Amino acid sequence: MDKEIFSKLKGLVSSNRQWDHFSSYLDVLIAQQHKVLEQSENMITVHKAQGAIEALRKIRRLREDVAKADG
């Protein structure tokens, strides 16, 4: 990914308190999608929930990606 983009996101990931709250929010969203997976009766819904979980986990890794790009 572009280092310039990661550089612009440093402010978002550098505050431990804010990042912890944001991460907790992401955890709640991931848990909701897991419930959708467990209760789903059709494959389209399963695939959508899997995609949502993957996207949320990528966002959750943002702090690590920004640190990697910086170092």
C-alpha positions in Angstrom: 0.0 0.0 0.0 1.1 3.6 -0.5 3.3 4.9 2.3 1.7 8.4 1.9 -1.7 7.0 2.8 -0.3 5.2 5.9 1.5 8.4 6.9 -1.8 10.3 6.9 -3.3 7.6 9.1 -0.7 7.9 11.8 -2.8 10.2 13.9 -5.6 7.7 14.0 -3.5 4.8 15.2 -1.1 6.7 17.5 -3.5 7.5 20.3 -3.7 4.3 22.4 -6.9 5.3 24.1 -8.7 6.1 20.8 -7.3 3.1 19.1 -8.4 0.8 21.9 -12.0 2.1 21.8 -12.0 1.8 18.0 -10.7 -1.8 18.2 -13.4 -2.6 20.7 -16.0 -1.3 18.3 -14.5 -3.5 15.5 -14.6 -6.5 17.8 -18.3 -5.9 18.4 -18.9 -5.7 14.7 -16.9 -8.9 14.1 -18.9 -10.7 16.8 -22.1 -9.6 15.1 -21.0 -11.1 11.8 -20.0 -14.4 13.6 -23.6 -14.6 14.8 -24.8 -14.0 11.3 -22.6 -16.9 10.2 -23.9 -19.2 12.9 -27.6 -18.4 12.2 -27.4 -18.2 8.4 -29.3 -20.6 6.2 -28.1 -19.6 2.8 -24.7 -19.4 1.3 -25.0 -15.9 0.0 -25.4 -14.6 3.6 -22.5 -16.7 4.7 -20.3 -15.3 2.0 -21.3 -11.7 2.8 -20.6 -12.3 6.5 -17.2 -13.9 5.7 -16.3 -10.9 3.5 -17.4 -8.4 6.2 -15.2 -10.2 8.8 -12.2 -10.2 6.5 -12.6 -6.5 5.9 -13.1 -5.7 9.6 -9.9 -7.7 10.4 -8.0 -5.8 7.8 -9.0 -2.5 9.5 -8.1 -4.0 12.9 -4.6 -4.6 11.5 -4.3 -1.0 10.3 -2.1 0.0 13.3 0.4 -2.8 12.5 0.4 -1.9 8.8 1.1 1.8 9.5 3.9 0.8 11.9 5.4 -1.5 9.3 5.3 1.2 6.6 6.9 3.7 9.0 9.8 1.4 10.0 
